[in-house]
Amino acid sequence: MHKALVLMSITLPLILGTLLFGSSALYVFESYQNELFGLDKEKISVDLPVVQDDTLGWKTYQDKKTGFSIKYPDNWPDPLTVTPEGREKFIEKIVFENGLGTSEERFKRYEVFIYNAKKVAGPVGTDNLVAKNPKTFAAESCAKREFYDSIVGEGDYPAQEVDIMPNDNCFNKAYFFSVSRGGYIFNLVPTVPEIDGPFDTGIKPDIIAKFPKYFEVLSTLIIPEEERLVEVEKQNIQKRIVEKKVQPHRVLIHKATCAKKNHKGKKSKTKSRHMDEDCCIDPDESPNPRCQY
């Protein structure tokens, strides 16, 4: 019993001393860190600078077909709407292109590809992902490729970030964000002049370095609620039905003319007034609607 008391009297001060020393050391370290970096916990949430939103003065494009909207720089020309040709799968493409500045600036642009989600299981299957070798596509399980989950737009819409490297076994290199909503797939694809780089480097570093506005563009995307998209599609269908209605048409009849040159009409000796029969009208004949006089 005496030995246990002695051991306690030695151990307890050691434990207390260690705790006190550790607390003091942590306090000294935090004080040094705050002084070194100029941190003040009470002011951290108060003195943060206000970040300017560069997109406030941008122009807004709103799509009539699907109702989505997106912004583009105010000094860019109005976007172009492109319809599909040949085997292209998109139903509409909106091209936003910088037509100003140096030749390098002119090639900075982004495109919004719109697909019918019932026909395309994107991003795989869209025009923006091109298979390298169709023969090995199935063997590599390329159709089951998964992409990074992300969010874009003012509504924080779930999206997939597609980042394909040049040495990928399935697809040619590509970079874009894909949003599936309301029966449509929206692929937002940026473009910049290519630069030579390592073989395993994709397009994303070029976009970050040369076209950071693209990421600001992503933040301005607005896609209507699914109910609104359905209503817009109904209106479009009704419009197409009206445009395709069969219009009444006239049947053009090539009318006959008198075959007698220098015909001088005279009354018939055997008939009373009657309809012209040979398109050579006489004084006692009424005009024939099939004749051209």
C-alpha positions in Angstrom: 0.0 0.0 0.0 2.8 2.4 0.8 4.6 1.6 -2.5 1.4 2.3 -4.4 1.0 5.7 -2.8 4.6 6.5 -3.5 4.1 5.5 -7.2 1.0 7.6 -7.5 2.7 10.6 -6.0 5.4 10.3 -8.6 3.2 9.5 -11.7 0.4 12.0 -11.1 2.7 15.1 -11.3 4.3 13.8 -14.4 1.0 13.3 -16.2 -0.2 16.8 -15.1 3.0 18.3 -16.2 2.9 16.7 -19.6 -0.7 17.9 -20.2 0.2 21.4 -19.1 3.3 21.5 -21.3 1.3 20.1 -24.3 -1.4 22.8 -23.9 1.2 25.5 -23.6 3.1 24.3 -26.6 -0.1 24.2 -28.7 -1.0 27.7 -27.6 2.4 29.0 -28.5 2.3 27.2 -31.9 -1.1 28.7 -32.8 0.0 32.1 -31.7 3.1 31.9 -33.8 1.0 30.6 -36.8 -1.5 33.4 -36.5 1.2 36.0 -36.2 3.1 34.6 -39.2 0.1 34.5 -41.5 -1.7 37.5 -40.1 -4.7 35.5 -38.9 -7.2 36.7 -36.5 -10.0 34.2 -35.8 -12.4 36.9 -34.8 -12.0 38.7 -38.1 -11.6 35.8 -40.6 -15.3 35.8 -41.5 -15.6 39.6 -41.5 -12.7 40.9 -43.5 -12.9 38.6 -46.6 -12.9 40.7 -49.8 -16.0 40.7 -52.0 -15.4 38.8 -55.2 -16.6 40.6 -58.3 -19.0 38.5 -60.5 -17.6 39.0 -64.0 -20.8 37.6 -65.6 -23.1 40.4 -64.3 -22.7 42.5 -67.5 -22.9 39.5 -69.9 -25.6 38.9 -72.4 -28.1 36.1 -72.0 -29.2 33.6 -74.6 -32.5 31.7 -74.1 -33.3 28.7 -76.2 -36.8 28.6 -77.7 -36.7 24.8 -78.2 -35.9 23.7 -74.7 -36.1 26.9 -72.6 -32.6 26.7 -71.2 -30.5 29.9 -70.9 -26.8 30.7 -70.6 -24.7 33.8 -70.6 -21.9 34.9 -72.9 -19.5 37.9 -72.8 -21.0 41.2 -73.8 -18.4 41.9 -76.5 -19.1 38.5 -78.3 -21.4 38.4 -81.3 -24.8 36.7 -81.0 -24.7 32.9 -81.1 -25.5 30.7 -84.1 -28.0 27.9 -84.1 -27.0 24.8 -86.1 -29.3 21.9 -87.1 -27.9 18.4 -87.5 -26.8 17.0 -90.8 -26.2 13.4 -91.9 -25.6 11.0 -89.0 -25.3 13.7 -86.3 -27.3 12.8 -83.3 -27.9 16.2 -81.6 -31.2 17.9 -82.2 -29.7 21.4 -81.9 -26.3 23.0 -81.4 -25.7 26.6 -80.2 -22.3 28.1 -81.1 -20.9 30.9 -79.0 -17.8 32.3 -80.7 -15.4 35.1 -79.8 -15.1 37.0 -83.1 -12.9 39.7 -81.6 -9.2 40.2 -80.7 -6.2 38.3 -82.0 -6.4 35.2 -84.1 -5.8 33.1 -81.0 -8.7 34.8 -79.1 -11.0 34.3 -82.1 -10.8 30.6 -81.8 -12.0 30.6 -78.1 -15.5 29.4 -78.1 -18.0 27.0 -76.6 -20.9 25.1 -78.0 -24.0 23.7 -76.4 -25.1 20.4 -77.9 -28.7 19.3 -77.1 -29.8 15.6 -77.4 -33.0 13.7 -76.9 -32.3 11.7 -73.7 -34.6 8.9 -75.0 -32.4 8.4 -78.0 -29.0 9.0 -76.6 -27.6 7.6 -73.3 -25.0 10.3 -72.8 -22.3 11.3 -72.5 -21.4 8.0 -74.2 -23.3 7.9 -77.4 -23.2 11.6 -78.1 -21.4 13.2 -81.0 -18.9 14.7 -78.6 -17.4 11.3 -77.6 -15.8 9.6 -80.7 -14.8 6.0 -80.4 -11.2 5.3 -81.4 -11.8 1.8 -82.7 -15.3 0.5 -83.0 -14.0 -3.1 -83.2 -12.5 -2.9 -79.7 -15.2 -0.7 -78.2 -17.1 -3.6 -76.8 -14.0 -5.5 -75.7 -12.8 -2.5 -73.6 -16.3 -2.1 -72.0 -16.2 1.5 -73.3 -20.0 1.9 -73.2 -19.9 1.5 -69.4 -17.4 4.3 -68.9 -18.0 6.3 -65.8 -17.1 10.0 -65.4 -16.5 12.5 -62.6 -19.6 13.7 -60.8 -19.9 17.5 -60.6 -22.4 20.3 -60.4 -22.9 23.2 -62.7 -25.3 26.2 -63.2 -27.3 28.5 -61.0 -29.4 25.5 -59.9 -26.5 23.3 -59.0 -27.5 20.7 -61.6 -25.9 17.3 -61.3 -23.4 17.0 -64.1 -20.6 14.7 -65.4 -17.2 16.1 -66.2 -15.8 14.3 -69.2 -12.0 14.4 -69.4 -10.6 12.0 -72.0 -6.8 11.8 -72.3 -5.0 11.3 -75.6 -3.8 7.8 -74.6 -7.3 6.6 -73.7 -8.1 3.2 -75.1 -11.8 4.0 -75.9 -12.3 7.6 -77.1 -10.5 10.4 -78.8 -9.4 13.1 -76.4 -12.3 15.4 -75.2 -13.3 17.7 -72.4 -16.8 18.9 -71.6 -19.6 18.9 -69.0 -22.8 16.9 -69.6 -26.1 17.6 -67.8 -29.1 15.4 -68.2 -32.4 17.1 -67.2 -36.0 17.1 -68.3 -35.7 14.6 -71.1 -32.7 16.3 -72.7 -28.9 16.0 -72.5 -26.9 19.3 -72.6 -23.2 18.9 -73.5 -21.2 22.2 -72.9 -18.1 21.8 -75.0 -15.2 24.4 -74.9 -12.7 24.9 -77.7 -9.3 26.5 -77.6 -6.2 26.4 -80.0 -4.3 23.3 -79.3 -0.7 23.4 -78.0 1.9 20.8 -77.9 2.2 19.0 -74.6 2.9 15.7 -72.9 1.1 12.7 -74.5 -0.8 12.0 -71.4 -2.1 15.6 -71.0 -5.7 16.2 -72.0 -7.6 19.3 -73.1 -8.5 20.5 -69.5 -5.1 22.2 -68.8 -5.4 24.3 -72.0 -8.9 25.4 -71.0 -7.8 26.4 -67.5 -4.8 28.3 -68.9 -6.3 29.9 -72.0 -10.1 30.0 -71.6 -11.0 30.3 -67.8 -14.1 32.2 -68.9 -15.6 28.7 -69.8 -15.9 27.9 -66.1 -17.7 31.2 -65.5 -20.0 30.3 -68.4 -20.9 27.0 -66.7 -22.0 28.9 -63.6 -24.6 30.8 -65.6 -26.5 27.8 -66.9 -30.3 27.8 -66.1 -32.4 24.8 -67.1 -36.2 25.2 -66.3 -38.0 22.8 -64.0 -38.9 19.5 -65.7 -42.6 20.5 -65.8 -41.7 23.6 -67.8 -39.5 21.6 -70.2 -42.4 19.3 -70.8 -44.7 22.3 -71.5 -42.1 23.8 -73.9 -41.9 20.5 -75.8 -45.7 20.3 -76.1 -45.7 23.8 -77.6 -43.0 22.8 -80.0 -44.9 19.7 -81.1 -48.1 21.7 -81.6 -46.1 24.3 -83.7 -44.7 21.5 -85.9 -48.1 20.0 -86.4 -49.5 23.4 -87.5 -46.5 23.9 -89.9 -47.0 20.5 -91.4 -50.8 20.9 -92.1 -51.7 20.2 -95.7 -52.4 23.6 -97.3 -55.2 23.8 -99.9 -54.0 23.9 -103.4 -55.4 24.7 -106.8 -55.4 22.2 -109.7 -54.0 24.1 -112.6 -55.8 23.2 -115.9 -54.1 23.9 -119.2 -56.9 25.5 -121.2 -57.3 24.9 -124.9 -57.2 27.7 -127.5 -58.8 28.1 -130.9 -57.0 26.1 -133.5 -58.4 28.2 -136.4 -56.1 31.1 -137.4 -57.8 34.5 -137.9 -61.1 33.1 -136.8 -64.0 35.4 -137.4 -67.1 34.4 -135.4 -70.5 33.9 -137.1 -73.8 32.6 -135.9 -74.8 29.0 -136.4 -77.5 28.3 -138.9 -78.8 25.2 -137.1 -78.4 26.0 -133.4 -79.8 28.5 -131.0 -77.5 30.0 -128.3 -75.2 27.3 -127.0 -71.8 26.8 -125.3 -68.7 27.1 -127.4 -67.4 23.7 -128.3 -64.2 24.3 -130.2 -62.8 27.3 -128.3 -63.5 29.4 -131.3 -66.3 31.5 -129.9 -69.1 32.7 -132.1 -71.7 35.5 -131.5 -74.4 32.9 -130.5 -72.1 30.9 -128.2 -71.3 31.3 -124.5 -67.7 31.0 -123.3 -66.4 27.5 -122.4 -64.5 27.5 -119.0 -62.1 25.0 -120.5 -61.0 27.4 -123.2 -58.5 30.2 -123.2 -59.8 33.1 -125.3 
